[in-house]
Amino acid sequence: MLIGLRHTPLDVCLSRDHNPRPGGRAVKYTIPVLLLVLAVGTFAGAQKDQARQGSDAVTRALVDVENKWVEALVKSDIATLDSIIADTYVDTDEHSRRSGKDDVFSFLKSGDLKLDSIKLSDMQVHLYGDAAVVTGSAVQAGSFLGGPLATNVIFTDTFVKQYGKWRAVASHRSVAPA
């Protein structure tokens, strides 16, 4: 080897000075390091599997809440909606109108908001500990303040876990391209 030049790891490994005899220092440390890497990799993989299984269950639970929510909206079932929607809930509709939980309930009770059907699709759940964001698309039929609802919308719903239960704290809808 030439002095003063940088050596590649391959040059060092091929050097006679690197590990002069079998069972030398490099071999002695290589096996324990490889076993440690294997053990850590196996443990990390098991944790990922547990996290994925846990997140799969939470994802299913949140999709179930979304479906229960739209069913309750179509039926104007205030009791069920009250169990899903947090008191601090904020809704931003497809026309940029904001309303709270009490406003939504008032619109439903008065008939100003009438939902004939809602079909959800393309839902994705993003988990952040005790918070989650659900995005998706919906095809809906109904009316609001005497005018028809936008037929195709995309939505973002934000949930927090309170007292062991997922509650909706915010919703936003936009008109989806046809």
C-alpha positions in Angstrom: 0.0 0.0 0.0 1.1 3.5 -0.7 1.5 5.9 2.2 -0.4 9.1 2.1 -3.2 7.8 -0.1 -6.7 7.1 1.3 -7.5 3.5 1.6 -10.9 2.0 0.8 -12.4 -0.5 3.3 -11.6 -3.2 0.8 -7.9 -2.3 0.8 -7.9 -2.5 4.6 -9.7 -5.9 4.6 -7.3 -7.3 2.1 -4.3 -6.0 4.0 -2.2 -8.6 5.7 -1.9 -6.3 8.7 -5.7 -6.0 9.2 -6.3 -9.5 10.6 -3.1 -11.5 10.6 -4.5 -14.8 11.9 -7.8 -16.6 12.1 -9.5 -16.0 15.4 -7.8 -12.6 15.6 -9.4 -9.4 17.0 -11.6 -8.7 13.9 -13.1 -12.1 13.9 -13.6 -12.1 17.7 -15.7 -8.9 17.5 -17.5 -9.6 14.2 -19.7 -12.5 15.4 -21.1 -10.7 18.6 -21.8 -7.6 16.5 -23.6 -9.6 13.9 -25.7 -11.4 16.6 -26.5 -8.1 18.2 -27.6 -6.6 14.8 -29.8 -9.7 14.2 -31.4 -9.5 17.6 -32.2 -5.8 17.3 -33.6 -6.3 13.8 -35.8 -9.1 15.0 -37.1 -7.1 18.0 -37.8 -4.1 15.8 -39.7 -6.2 13.3 -41.8 -7.7 16.1 -42.6 -4.2 17.3 -43.6 -3.1 13.8 -45.9 -6.1 13.5 -47.5 -5.2 16.9 -47.9 -1.6 15.9 -49.4 -2.5 12.5 -51.9 -4.9 14.2 -52.8 -2.2 16.7 -53.1 0.4 14.0 -55.2 -2.0 11.8 -57.7 -2.3 14.7 -57.8 1.5 15.2 -58.2 2.1 11.5 -61.2 -0.3 11.4 -62.6 1.4 14.5 -62.3 4.9 12.9 -63.8 3.7 9.6 -66.7 2.2 11.6 -67.2 5.6 13.4 -67.3 7.3 10.0 -70.0 4.9 8.7 -72.0 5.2 11.9 -71.7 9.0 11.6 -73.1 9.2 8.1 -75.9 6.7 9.0 -76.8 8.9 11.9 -76.8 12.0 9.7 -79.2 10.4 7.2 -81.5 9.4 10.0 -81.1 12.8 11.8 -80.2 10.6 14.9 -79.0 13.4 17.3 -78.3 10.9 20.2 -75.8 8.9 18.0 -74.3 12.1 16.6 -73.9 13.5 20.1 -71.9 10.4 21.0 -69.6 10.9 18.0 -69.1 14.6 17.8 -67.2 16.5 20.5 -68.7 19.6 22.1 -65.9 21.7 20.6 -66.5 20.3 17.1 -66.0 22.7 14.1 -67.4 21.9 10.7 -66.3 23.7 7.5 -68.6 22.9 4.6 -68.0 22.9 0.9 -69.1 26.5 0.7 -66.6 27.6 3.4 -69.3 28.0 6.1 -68.2 27.2 9.6 -70.6 25.8 12.2 -70.3 24.1 15.6 -72.0 21.0 17.0 -75.1 22.9 18.2 -75.5 24.5 14.8 -75.4 21.2 13.0 -77.9 19.7 15.4 -80.2 22.8 15.0 -80.0 22.4 11.1 -80.9 18.8 11.4 -83.8 19.3 13.8 -85.3 22.1 11.8 -85.0 20.3 8.5 -82.7 23.0 7.1 -80.2 20.1 6.6 -81.7 17.0 5.1 -79.5 14.2 4.0 -81.1 11.5 1.8 -77.9 9.4 1.3 -74.2 9.5 1.8 -71.8 6.9 0.4 -68.2 7.0 1.6 -65.2 5.8 -0.3 -61.4 6.1 -0.6 -61.0 6.4 3.2 -57.5 6.6 4.6 -56.7 6.8 8.3 -53.6 8.6 9.6 -52.8 8.0 13.3 -51.0 10.4 15.6 -51.2 8.8 19.1 -54.6 9.8 20.6 -55.4 11.9 17.4 -56.3 10.7 13.9 -57.1 12.2 10.6 -59.5 10.4 8.2 -59.6 11.5 4.6 -61.9 10.3 1.9 -64.6 10.9 -0.7 -68.3 11.0 -0.5 -71.3 11.0 -2.9 -74.2 12.6 -1.1 -77.8 13.6 -1.9 -79.8 16.0 0.1 -80.4 19.7 0.7 -79.2 22.6 2.9 -81.2 25.8 3.4 -83.4 24.9 0.5 -80.6 24.2 -2.0 -79.1 20.9 -3.2 -75.9 19.6 -1.6 -72.8 19.2 -3.7 -73.0 15.7 -5.0 -69.3 14.8 -4.9 -67.1 15.9 -2.0 -63.8 15.1 -0.5 -63.4 15.3 3.2 -61.0 15.5 6.1 -62.2 14.6 9.6 -60.1 15.0 12.7 -60.6 12.8 15.7 -59.2 12.7 19.2 -59.5 9.9 21.7 -61.3 11.0 24.8 -62.1 8.7 27.7 -61.2 5.7 25.5 -63.6 6.7 22.6 -62.9 8.4 19.3 -64.7 11.8 19.0 -64.9 14.0 15.9 -63.4 17.5 16.6 -63.3 19.0 13.1 -64.5 18.3 9.6 -63.8 20.0 6.3 -65.4 19.2 3.0 -64.6 20.5 -0.5 -66.4 20.0 -3.8 -64.7 17.2 -5.7 -63.9 17.5 -9.4 -66.5 15.7 -11.5 
